[in-house]
Amino acid sequence: MNLRKILIPAGIVVLVIAAYRAYGPQGILTVSGGLVMWGLLHYTRLMNVMQKARNHPIGYVGSAVMLNAKLKAGVNLLHVVAMTRALGQQLSADGQQPELYRWTDGTQSHVTCEFVNGRLVRWELVRPASQEDAGPPAAANPADES
């Protein structure tokens, strides 16, 4: 079970009760104002990330290698979308856990991220084999045939 669903509302209730006991109704108003400000800050961040993401194609990232280097376990999906400035291409069905998203760059390298309960648990970078990695092509030499 996700403890955040219990601890955050319980913490808010404890904070409101402590504010009331210390400052009366004025304390409740102050704590309520702080909670509204906290909610508005999160809403503003969400809207800014989504406005930046709307200008890029779904599943596109400038460099999959750089994204791979910046990822850390435990970050949420919004943080990854903010880093890539694009929504990920969803590979899993809606509402299914774990959620799988993929970001691909111009060289067809891609990072596939796995999120459980909205948190990054693992990711994988896949880079296509290029001609330079395979070495020089074997040339047909007529002298070798004899």
MIDO-531203 format. One record per atom (N, C-alpha, C): residue in one letter; x, y, z. Coordinates in steps of 0.05 Angstrom, whole numbers, padded with zeros to 5 digits, always signed. Example, Ala and Ser with C-alpha at 12.3 -4.5 7.8 and 13.67 -1.06 7.14 Angstrom:
BEGIN
a+00264-00114+00156;a+00246-00090+00156;a+00264-00066+00156;s+00257-00045+00142;s+00273-00021+00143;s+00258+00001+00157;
This chain:
BEGIN
m+00017-00024+00000;m+00000+00000+00000;m+00018+00025+00000;n+00009+00045-00014;n+00024+00070-00016;n+00019+00087+00009;l+00040+00091+00025;l+00037+00105+00051;l+00031+00135+00046;r+00038+00145+00023;r+00033+00174+00018;r+00003+00180+00019;k-00013+00161+00011;k-00042+00165+00011;k-00053+00168+00039;i-00038+00158+00059;i-00046+00160+00087;i-00032+00182+00101;l-00005+00183+00098;l+00011+00202+00113;l+00007+00231+00106;i+00003+00238+00081;i-00001+00266+00074;i-00027+00277+00085;p-00050+00264+00081;p-00074+00275+00094;p-00073+00275+00125;a-00060+00254+00137;a-00057+00254+00166;a-00039+00277+00175;g-00018+00283+00160;g-00001+00305+00167;g-00015+00332+00165;i-00032+00334+00145;i-00048+00359+00141;i-00067+00363+00165;v-00080+00341+00173;v-00099+00343+00196;v-00083+00350+00221;v-00061+00338+00226;v-00045+00344+00250;v-00035+00373+00249;l-00027+00383+00226;l-00019+00411+00223;l-00041+00430+00229;v-00065+00425+00219;v-00088+00442+00224;v-00095+00442+00253;i-00095+00419+00266;i-00102+00418+00294;i-00081+00432+00311;a-00055+00429+00305;a-00034+00443+00319;a-00036+00473+00315;a-00043+00482+00291;a-00046+00510+00286;a-00070+00522+00302;y-00091+00507+00304;y-00115+00516+00318;y-00109+00518+00348;r-00095+00498+00359;r-00088+00498+00387;r-00069+00521+00394;a-00051+00528+00376;a-00031+00548+00381;a-00042+00576+00376;y-00058+00580+00355;y-00066+00607+00347;y-00096+00611+00343;g-00111+00590+00347;g-00140+00592+00344;g-00148+00593+00315;p-00170+00606+00309;p-00180+00607+00281;p-00159+00620+00262;q-00144+00639+00272;q-00123+00651+00255;q-00102+00631+00246;g-00096+00611+00263;g-00078+00590+00255;g-00089+00573+00233;i-00115+00567+00234;i-00127+00551+00213;i-00126+00566+00187;l-00131+00592+00187;l-00130+00607+00163;l-00102+00608+00151;t-00082+00611+00169;t-00054+00612+00159;t-00046+00585+00147;v-00052+00563+00160;v-00045+00537+00149;v-00060+00532+00123;s-00086+00539+00122;s-00101+00535+00098;s-00089+00551+00075;g-00081+00576+00080;g-00068+00592+00060;g-00042+00580+00050;g-00027+00568+00068;g-00002+00555+00060;g-00007+00530+00043;l-00028+00515+00051;l-00035+00491+00035;l-00045+00498+00007;v-00061+00519+00005;v-00070+00528-00021;v-00046+00537-00038;m-00027+00552-00026;m-00004+00560-00041;m+00013+00536-00050;w+00015+00516-00033;w+00030+00492-00040;w+00016+00478-00064;g-00010+00476-00063;g-00025+00464-00085;g-00022+00480-00111;l-00023+00506-00109;l-00020+00523-00133;l+00008+00521-00145;l+00028+00518-00128;l+00056+00515-00138;l+00058+00489-00154;h+00046+00467-00144;h+00047+00442-00158;h+00031+00443-00184;y+00009+00456-00183;y-00008+00459-00208;y+00007+00476-00229;t+00021+00497-00220;t+00036+00514-00239;t+00059+00498-00251;r+00073+00482-00235;r+00094+00466-00246;r+00084+00446-00266;l+00062+00433-00260;l+00050+00414-00278;l+00042+00427-00305;m+00030+00451-00304;m+00022+00465-00328;m+00046+00474-00344;n+00068+00483-00331;n+00092+00491-00346;n+00105+00467-00360;v+00106+00444-00347;v+00117+00420-00359;v+00101+00412-00383;m+00074+00412-00380;m+00057+00404-00402;m+00058+00423-00426;q+00060+00449-00420;q+00063+00469-00442;q+00088+00465-00458;k+00110+00458-00444;k+00135+00452-00458;k+00133+00426-00474;a+00119+00407-00463;a+00117+00381-00476;a+00099+00381-00501;r+00080+00400-00502;r+00062+00401-00525;r+00076+00409-00550;n+00100+00421-00548;n+00114+00431-00572;n+00132+00410-00584;h+00134+00386-00572;h+00151+00364-00582;h+00134+00340-00588;p+00143+00324-00607;p+00128+00299-00614;p+00129+00280-00590;i+00108+00263-00589;i+00106+00244-00567;i+00128+00223-00571;g+00142+00217-00550;g+00163+00197-00550;g+00190+00206-00561;y+00194+00232-00565;y+00219+00242-00576;y+00236+00255-00554;v+00262+00250-00555;v+00281+00263-00537;v+00305+00271-00554;g+00318+00292-00546;g+00342+00302-00561;g+00364+00281-00562;s+00370+00269-00539;s+00392+00249-00538;s+00384+00228-00518;a+00380+00204-00527;a+00373+00182-00509;a+00396+00175-00490;v+00420+00178-00499;v+00443+00172-00483;v+00444+00192-00459;m+00440+00217-00464;m+00440+00237-00443;m+00417+00232-00423;l+00393+00225-00434;l+00371+00218-00416;l+00378+00195-00399;n+00390+00174-00410;n+00398+00151-00394;n+00417+00159-00372;a+00435+00177-00377;a+00454+00186-00357;a+00441+00202-00334;k+00420+00216-00340;k+00407+00234-00321;k+00386+00220-00304;l+00376+00197-00313;l+00355+00183-00298;l+00364+00172-00271;k+00347+00173-00252;k+00352+00162-00225;k+00327+00147-00216;a+00332+00125-00203;a+00309+00109-00192;a+00294+00126-00172;g+00267+00124-00172;g+00251+00137-00153;g+00239+00164-00161;v+00248+00175-00184;v+00236+00200-00193;v+00209+00194-00205;n+00192+00214-00205;n+00165+00209-00216;n+00163+00215-00246;l+00141+00207-00258;l+00138+00210-00287;l+00139+00239-00295;l+00127+00257-00279;l+00128+00286-00286;l+00157+00296-00288;h+00174+00286-00270;h+00202+00295-00271;h+00216+00286-00297;v+00210+00261-00305;v+00222+00251-00330;v+00211+00267-00354;v+00185+00273-00354;v+00173+00289-00376;v+00186+00317-00376;a+00191+00328-00353;a+00205+00354-00352;a+00233+00353-00363;m+00247+00331-00358;m+00274+00328-00369;m+00274+00325-00399;t+00255+00309-00410;t+00254+00304-00438;t+00240+00325-00454;r+00223+00340-00440;r+00205+00360-00453;r+00187+00348-00474;a+00180+00323-00469;a+00161+00309-00487;a+00148+00286-00471;l+00123+00281-00478;l+00109+00258-00466;l+00122+00233-00478;g+00123+00212-00462;g+00134+00186-00471;g+00113+00171-00487;q+00123+00154-00505;q+00105+00136-00520;q+00098+00113-00502;q+00072+00111-00495;q+00063+00091-00476;q+00063+00064-00490;l+00076+00044-00477;l+00078+00017-00488;l+00059-00002-00473;s+00051+00005-00449;s+00034-00013-00433;s+00005-00003-00436;a-00014-00020-00429;a-00042-00013-00430;a-00049+00007-00409;d-00070+00023-00413;d-00078+00043-00394;d-00086+00030-00367;g-00075+00041-00346;g-00082+00032-00319;g-00067+00006-00311;q-00050-00005-00328;q-00036-00029-00321;q-00010-00022-00307;q-00003-00037-00287;q+00023-00034-00273;q+00041-00056-00281;p+00066-00052-00286;p+00080-00027-00287;p+00074-00012-00313;e+00077+00014-00313;e+00073+00030-00336;e+00100+00032-00351;l+00099+00028-00377;l+00123+00029-00394;l+00121+00052-00414;y+00142+00068-00415;y+00143+00091-00434;y+00169+00090-00448;r+00170+00100-00473;r+00194+00100-00489;r+00199+00127-00501;w+00224+00136-00500;w+00233+00161-00513;w+00254+00153-00533;t+00252+00163-00558;t+00271+00156-00579;t+00283+00182-00590;d+00309+00181-00597;d+00322+00204-00609;d+00325+00201-00639;g+00339+00220-00651;g+00342+00220-00680;g+00358+00197-00691;t+00375+00184-00675;t+00392+00162-00684;t+00378+00135-00679;q+00353+00135-00672;q+00337+00111-00666;q+00346+00097-00640;s+00363+00110-00624;s+00369+00100-00597;s+00344+00106-00581;h+00338+00089-00562;h+00314+00094-00545;h+00319+00085-00517;v+00304+00099-00499;v+00304+00092-00471;v+00276+00083-00464;t+00274+00059-00453;t+00248+00049-00443;t+00248+00050-00413;c+00229+00064-00402;c+00227+00068-00373;c+00203+00053-00362;e+00207+00041-00338;e+00186+00026-00324;e+00179+00041-00299;f+00154+00048-00296;f+00144+00063-00273;f+00124+00045-00257;v+00128+00044-00231;v+00109+00030-00214;v+00098+00051-00194;n+00072+00054-00194;n+00058+00074-00178;n+00069+00102-00183;g+00076+00107-00208;g+00085+00134-00217;g+00114+00139-00211;r+00129+00120-00201;r+00157+00124-00195;r+00175+00106-00213;l+00197+00117-00222;l+00215+00102-00239;l+00229+00080-00224;v+00227+00055-00233;v+00241+00033-00220;v+00264+00023-00236;r+00262+00022-00263;r+00284+00014-00280;r+00281+00026-00308;w+00303+00027-00322;w+00303+00037-00349;w+00325+00023-00365;e+00322+00023-00391;e+00341+00010-00408;e+00346+00027-00433;l+00371+00030-00439;l+00380+00044-00464;l+00386+00024-00485;v+00375+00028-00509;v+00381+00010-00532;v+00391+00028-00554;r+00415+00021-00564;r+00428+00035-00586;r+00430+00017-00609;p+00421+00025-00633;p+00423+00008-00656;p+00452+00005-00665;a+00459-00018-00676;a+00486-00022-00686;a+00490-00005-00711;s+00512+00010-00711;s+00517+00027-00735;s+00539+00014-00752;q+00543+00025-00776;q+00563+00014-00794;q+00591+00017-00783;e+00596+00039-00768;e+00623+00043-00757;e+00629+00023-00736;d+00609+00014-00720;d+00614-00006-00699;d+00620-00034-00711;a+00609-00039-00735;a+00613-00066-00747;a+00640-00069-00760;g+00655-00047-00763;g+00681-00049-00776;g+00679-00045-00806;p+00701-00045-00820;p+00700-00040-00849;p+00687-00065-00863;p+00673-00059-00885;p+00661-00082-00899;p+00682-00099-00912;a+00676-00125-00913;a+00695-00143-00926;a+00695-00139-00956;a+00718-00133-00967;a+00720-00128-00996;a+00726-00155-01010;a+00714-00158-01033;a+00719-00182-01049;a+00746-00179-01062;n+00765-00196-01055;n+00792-00195-01067;n+00795-00219-01085;p+00800-00215-01111;p+00803-00238-01129;p+00827-00255-01122;a+00847-00245-01108;a+00871-00261-01102;a+00864-00281-01080;d+00844-00276-01063;d+00837-00293-01041;d+00822-00318-01051;e+00811-00317-01075;e+00794-00339-01084;e+00811-00363-01093;s+00836-00359-01099;s+00852-00381-01110;s+00866-00397-01088;
